[in-house]
Amino acid sequence: MASITPISQSQTLFNNPQFRARKAQAMFLTNPNSKFFAGKSSSSSSSSAGGAVREKKAATAEPAAAAEKQRRRYPGEAKGFVEEMRFVAMKLHTRDQAKEGEKESEGPPVAKWNPTVDGYLRFLVDSKLVYDTLEGIVEKAAFPEYAEFRNTGLERSESLAKDLEWFKEQGHAIPKPSSPGVTYANHLVDLSEKDPQAFICHFYNIYFAHSAGGRMIGKKVAEMILDKKELEFYKWNGDLSQLLQGVRDKLNRVAESWTREEKNHCLEETEKSFKLSGDILRLILS
């Protein structure tokens, strides 16, 4: 006859700590829905996933870091794009014009020039056409960034108009714009409508070159043929260094949105700017 364990004995067995431990262990091992089971599985899965993500990020970051390290750094790039433009422009000077110059001189230095009043007038007239064109383009602003360069204080058209009026009062006939000025003005108009990076290159080089080498040339020519008269073309309202810095800051901000390819395209236009400006400058000797 089978024996029946008394209820009191069953309760005693159930209350035994060793029995409860074995029962809990059995539930944990056999019940996949157990909170203990689910918790351990989730923790393990999360840990594995986290490790995989970290490994993936590390694998992606390494080539990117290597590419950045190997990327070519352009001269002046750390200081802003204007410094890159300045560096390229200085290389196109002759050695007697700037210590960074690499071009061979194609003519006598300014100190040995033999300018004429008629030639100087042709230079001023063609220069005015170029500045009129630049200022008109900026005012029209076919591209929004051009509007940044309105009323910078570097504008020269009004000053040149005063100078030409003075020459007229002295009895000199004011010539019509000649081929160098017309060619440059047309080039600026074409660029401004379809190639803002190239246009900005000319904008920078025209204004900044005039504020540096242009002033020196103006002073020398005035000593030779104008009894040292200082023209309005070489005067600015306000501190010139501050005006130039304001334009530098604007140029750097505009270039921040350009790709590296667009910046390089801008720099490549520098030589064209020098050629066209040089053609106008040589009118002084005509």
Buried (B, 14 or more C-beta within 10 A) or exposed (E): EEEEEEEEEEEEEEEEEEEEEEEEEEEEEEEEEBEEBEEEEEEEEEEEEEEEEEEEEEEEEEEEEEEEEEEEEBEBBEEBBBBBBBBBBBBBBBEEBBEEBEBEEEEEEBEEBEBBEBBBBBBBBBBBBBBBBBBBBBEEBEBEBBEBBEEBBBBBBEBBBEBBEBBEEEEBEEBEBBEBBBBBBEBBBEBBEEBBBBBBBBBBBBBBBBBEBBBEBBBBBBEBBBEEEEBBBBEBEEEBEEBBEBBBEBBBEBBEEBEEEBBEBBBEBBBBBBEBBEBBBBBBBE
